[in-house]
Amino acid sequence: MPFPALLIGAWLLDRVLGEPRAGHPLNGFARIAGWLERLLNRNNLPAAERRKAGMLAVGILVGPAVLLTTLFTLGPLGWVVELGLLYLCLGGRSLREHALGVAQPLARGDLAGARAAVARIVSRDAQAMDAEDTARATTESTLENGNDAVFATLFWFLVAGAPGAVAHRLVNTLDALWGYRTPRFTDFGYAAARLDDLLGWIPARLTALTYALAGLRPQAVWSAVRAQAPQWPGSNPGVVLAAGAAALDTTLGGPAVYTEGVRHRPTLGTGQPADADTIERSVALVERGVLIWIAAAIALWAPSPLIP
């Protein structure tokens, strides 16, 4: 089955069904990853050994899954497997539900409800957030997950089919679990973080282009990515967030309160402060971006009238 048909089918399944309410494979994968990390990441290991242990863990968790995916897609019904796996790897409806779960109480002036909702999607101290902090954190999460759970997944599916999409989502999940600069994870999570950076380099820039087109502000996005993205910790998130801030004409970044203290981050964008409407527009931006990808896929795969 051609890529556009699989993309449209998986996108429709995600829109209609959303993520499985119970038994999502990524949840099971995260539990296995947690067990393996506790087994291999021992406190008495020196830094170099922790890095080796982290590399081994990534190989054990990702390699067999990608191999099995490849084997299952080779049969006569391989397209069914590919369709199902792309659907499971996409997170568009979940992104929408989590973001609007913050925007709706925030729009009603229910800051306590918005804080409770944002605590489910970011690791910051939600109780220390005011309304703008809450809207900014949710918008940032929406834009980043638009890249990680939607456009990067589509890119790797385009490049390497279901095995590519699965590899990306698993590595991205490991980075989310282990990619922290803490005494426990700085070395053990190094391999997962670096591999996620590598797999995300091209998709992040395609996401920036997508936001520029979907937001109809290509010049503003280009200027923001050039001037502001290099200041952000992590080149891929910087590109995505700078592009998203410019496309939405809002201001993101700045100080953020975590349990371990305040992180002073650069400011991205030069527009209006984030609010509930900004969250809703960020969701719409991602969804218009998916339509752009679908249109591009159809155009690329359509037979050319110039070729007999």
N, C-alpha and C positions, 0 to 999 in steps of 0.2 A: 504494500500500500504506500503511495507517495507521501512524502513528508507533510504537505499541506493538509491532506485528509486526516492523517494521524494527529497533527497539531489541532485542527478544528475539533476532532472527536474528543481528544483529551481535554481541551478547553471547555467543551460543552459538559462533559462529565464532571469536571471540577465545578463549573457554575451551578449545575443542577444538584449534585450530590455533596459537594464539599469534601473535606477530609473525612475518612471513616471515624465515627464517634468512638469506636473501641477497636483495639487491635491494629492500629496503624503500624506498618513495618518499621518506620523510623523510630517509634517509641520503643519497640523491642530492640532495635539496633542500639539505641541510647542506653538501655539497661545492660546489654551485653558489654558495651564499651565501658560503662562504669565499673562493671565487675572486673574486666581485664585491666583497667587502669589501677584499681586497688591491688591487683595481683602483681603488676609489674613495676609500679611507681613507688618503690620503697624509700623510706626516709633516709636510710643509711647509704644510698647510692650517691657517688660523686656526680657532678654536672654532666660529664661526658657520657657516663653510663646511663643517666636518665634520658639523654637525647637518643641513645641507641635503643633504649627500651621504648621510647615513644615512636621511633621509626618502625620497630618490630610490631608494635600495637597497630599502627596504621596499616601495615602490610597484612597482618592477620585479619583485620576487620574488613578491609576494602577489597583486597585481591580475590579471595574466594567468591565474594558477592558478585564482582564484575565478571568473573569466569562463569559462574552459574547463569548469570543473566545472558551472557553471550551464547551459551549452549541452548538455553530455552528459546532464544529468538531464531535459531537456525532451522527449526522444524517448519512444516507446512502451515501451521497456525502461528508462526512467529509474530505476525503483525498484531495478533490479539494480545500477545505478551507485551509487545512494544507499546500498544495503546494503553494497556492497563498500567504499565510501569510509568509511562509519561504522565498519566493521570495522577498516580500516587506521588510523583515527584513534584508536580505543580502545587502551588499553595496560594493561588489567586483568591479563591473565595475565603479561605481562612484569613488572609491578609485583610480583606475587606471587612469581615466580621469583627476582627479584633480592633481595627482602626475605628470603625463606626461605633463600636462598643465604648470607646472613649469620647468620640465626638458628640454623640447624642446627649449623654448627661452633662457634658461640658456646655453645650448649647443651651441647656435648661438652667444653667447656673448651679448644677449639682456637682460641686468640686469633689466632695467625698466619693461619690460614685465614679467620677472620672479617674480619681486617684486609684481606686480599687481596680478599675479596668486596666489602667496603664501599668500597674504593678505586675500584670500577667504577661506583658510583652517586653518590658525592659528591666534591666537589673539595677536600676537606680533607686534611690530612697524616695519612693512616691509620696510619703507623708511630708517631705520637705518641699514639694513642688507647689507653685501657684498655678493659676490657670494657663498662663503663657508657657511656663515650663512644661506643663502636661501636654499642651498642644504641640510644642516643639519636639518633645521626646517621641510622641506618637507619629508625627510627620517624618521624623528621621527614621524611625523603625519601618514605616511604610515604604519609604524610598529605598532603603537598604534591602528590605525583603522583596521589593519589586525586582531588584537585581538578583539576589540570591535564590529566591524561590520561584521566579518566573523567567526572566530573560536569560540568565546564565543557564538554567535548565534547558530552555529551548535551544540555546546556542550549542550546548554539548550534545543534545539529541540530534541536532542538524549535523554536527561533525562526526559523531560516532554512534548514533542510534541510542537505543535503550542502555547499553553498557556505559556510554559516555554520560548520559543523564544520571544514572545510578552512581557512577564514580564521583561525579561532582557533588551530588546531594549528600553522599556519605562523608566525603571529605569536609564539606561545609558544616555538617553536623558535628564532626569531631572537632573542628575549629571552634564551634560554638561551645562545646563542652570543655575543651582543654586549652584554647588559645588565649590564656590570661597571663599577664606578667605578675605572677605571684610566686612565692617560694615553691609552691607545690607544682606549678604548671609551666613556669618559664622555660625550663629545659625539656620536660616530658612532652609538652605541647608544641615544641618547636617544629617538628616535622609536619604535623597537621596544619599549623599556621602557615608555614612556608608553601606547602603544597596547595593550600586553599588560595594563597596569594597568586600562585602561578596559574592555577585553573581559572581564576577570576579576572586575570589581567585584561584579556580581550573582551569578555562579557561586560565588565564594568564600563569600558569605553563605548561599547555598543549601547549599553543602557543610557549613558549620557547623551548619545546621539538620539536615542528614542525619546528621552525626556525633552530634548530640544525641539524635535519635530512635533511631539504630542502637545507641548506647551506653546508652540508657535512663537518661540523666542530664541531662535538659533544663535543670534549674535550675542545676546545676553548670556546664554549658556556657555558659548565658546570663551567669552571673556572671563567668566567666573571659573571655569575649569583651568584656564591658563594661569590666572592670578591667585586663586584661592586654594585649589586642590592640593598643590605641593605643600601647603602649610599644615594640612591635616595629618594626624598620625595614621599612617596606612594609606598607600597611594590609591588603592581601589575604592575604599569607602570615601576618600576625599573627592575623587572624581564623581562618584554617584551622588553624593550629598550636595556638592557645589552645583552640579548640573540641575538637581532637583530644586534647590533653593532658588536658582535663577529662573527656572521654568515656571515656578509658582509665584515668583516675585515676592518672596518672603525672606525672613532672616532665621537661620538655623545656627547650630553650634553654640559657642559661649560656655559659661560655667555650667557644670552638671554635678549634682550631689549624689554620691554613691555612699554605701555603708562605710567604706574605708576613708572617705573624705571628699573634698571638692576637687574635680578635675577641671582645670582651666583650658578650654579648647578654643581654637580660633573661631572667629565669626565667619559664617558663610552666607552669601547673598547680601543684598542691600535693600530689601523690600520691607513690607509691613511685618509687624510682629505676628507670630503664629497664633491662630485661634481655632475654634471648632470648624470654621469654614475652610481653613487651610488643610485640616486633616481630610475633609471630604474631597477637596480638590486634589490632594495627593493620591487618593484612591482612584479618582477619575483619571488622573494622569497615567497611572499604571495601566488602567483598563483600556484607555485609548492607545497606549503603547502596544498592548497585545494585538489590537486590531491592525496596527501598522505592521507588526510582524506577520500576521496572517495574510495581509494584502501583499507584502513583499514575498512571502513564500509562494503564494499563488502565481505572482508575476514571474518568479524565477523558475518555477516548475512547469509553467504553461508552455506548450509547444510553440516555437517561434514560427511565424508565417514565412520567414526568410529561409528556413531550413526545410527542404523537401522531406 
